[in-house]
Amino acid sequence: MANILITGGSGLVGSMLTNKLLKKGYQVSWLSRSKKQKRSDITVYEWDIAQNYIEKGALESADVLIHLAGAGVADERWTTERKRQIRDSRILSTKLLYDTLVQLKYYPSLSLPKIVIGASAIGIYGLNTGNKLLVEQSPSASDFLATVVKDWEEQLDKFADLQVRAVRIRVGVVLSDKGGALPKLMLPVKLCVGAALGNGSQYLSWIHIDDLCEIFIQAIENQSMQGVFNGVAPNPVTNREMTQKIAKVLHRPLFLPNIPEGILNLAMGEMVGIVTGGNRVSSEKIQQAGFQFRFNFLEEALKDLIK
Ligand SMILES: NC(=O)c1ccc[n+]([C@@H]2O[C@H](COP(=O)([O-])OP(=O)(O)OC[C@H]3O[C@@H](n4cnc5c(N)ncnc54)[C@H](OP(=O)(O)O)[C@@H]3O)[C@@H](O)[C@H]2O)c1
């Protein structure tokens, strides 16, 4: 069975993907900023992106590289320093992986990854695209996030030059009970102060974490998958619908008016666009590649996650 190296394996998606891969009999190792507080059932290699350092053995023993690492986009206010971290942790990390593989290619006796799968994000399309259905060929936007994702993808694209099968998954808003957006969306509703954000009509292209991990596994196993795919469920909803469905599944009332953008702006600063904006992204290409979603509709996903 193939040996899979995951960067950012300790994160929300990486942890579940690791469990699923181990269950299927794959060997999994992580490339992480620290070996501390990590799991005892997998090998953890260290890297230091600023120092251009990857621990020896990490890439040399991997058949598949899955690159998920990146500083959380919605974890902290976007100061200049935080924006640098969001950018560098994606673009410089991808460059480091690529440059290291280029160097290792000089040693033909080494067995290097033949498949590179990178996380990307639907933020590439921008957050003010209304109800236009966005496909992989849709143009990229020019705001901060879109520019980061575009540059990140340009680095990921380079792996194709190394005769590896390169796949990029443009990840939507991941719904999980372990972290990410859902607990943040649920909290005010649980406290009976839930309300749609901004005008509420902005689209939210969500995906159940289980389906997302299965997409990554399909990208490993389906030899014909190559290039870019949106990683979103087939039926995106508006922010208002999301709030209403969460309230329904939680059996909570929803009576407050929408929270105006101005107030959100005060609380969130520049990153307000993440919640007052959104986009409606198509899952058709990944479905054409043979992927079958377990969670097609939001309500069934929420019922599975909110127990
Ligand atoms: N979750 C979503 O809704 C969503 C939506 C769109 C795109 N994505 C993308 O999908 C990928 C995985 O998402 P996730 O939710 O699993 O992310 P996550 O939980 O935030 O985990 C990402 C991992 O990246 C590493 N990391 C964090 N800060 C870093 C930094 N400054 N430099 C280098 N590495 C750093 C950490 O691993 P170590 O501590 O082991 O180094 C962390 O566990 C990310 O690239 C994210 O941008 C996620």
The ligand as a Gaussian input file, in Angstrom:
#p B3LYP/6-31G(d) Opt

LIG

0 1
 N      -11.582000      24.325000       6.515000
 C      -12.113000      25.018000       5.509000
 O      -13.316000      25.422000       5.565000
 C      -11.301000      25.307000       4.282000
 C      -11.890000      26.040000       3.233000
 C      -11.132000      26.310000       2.099000
 C       -9.827000      25.866000       2.022000
 N       -9.295000      25.148000       3.040000
 C       -7.898000      24.744000       2.909000
 O       -7.744000      23.358000       3.186000
 C       -6.518000      23.144000       3.898000
 C       -6.806000      22.341000       5.143000
 O       -7.788000      23.027000       5.908000
 P       -7.988000      22.757000       7.470000
 O       -9.294000      23.365000       7.816000
 O       -7.695000      21.337000       7.779000
 O       -6.838000      23.677000       8.071000
 P       -6.360000      23.777000       9.612000
 O       -7.212000      22.973000      10.509000
 O       -6.241000      25.232000       9.907000
 O       -4.946000      23.057000       9.589000
 C       -3.921000      23.417000       8.718000
 C       -2.599000      22.875000       9.211000
 O       -1.612000      23.695000       8.595000
 C       -0.499000      23.825000       9.459000
 N       -0.248000      25.252000       9.672000
 C       -0.971000      26.136000      10.420000
 N       -0.398000      27.353000      10.400000
 C        0.706000      27.230000       9.644000
 C        1.732000      28.129000       9.254000
 N        1.733000      29.418000       9.652000
 N        2.729000      27.654000       8.476000
 C        2.746000      26.363000       8.067000
 N        1.818000      25.460000       8.408000
 C        0.806000      25.903000       9.178000
 C       -0.837000      23.156000      10.793000
 O       -0.170000      21.884000      10.814000
 P        1.148000      21.640000      11.751000
 O        0.856000      22.279000      13.077000
 O        1.217000      20.153000      11.831000
 O        2.294000      22.259000      11.041000
 C       -2.346000      22.980000      10.710000
 O       -2.790000      21.847000      11.401000
 C       -5.925000      24.512000       4.201000
 O       -4.897000      24.780000       3.297000
 C       -7.076000      25.471000       3.967000
 O       -6.665000      26.719000       3.449000
 C       -9.997000      24.857000       4.165000

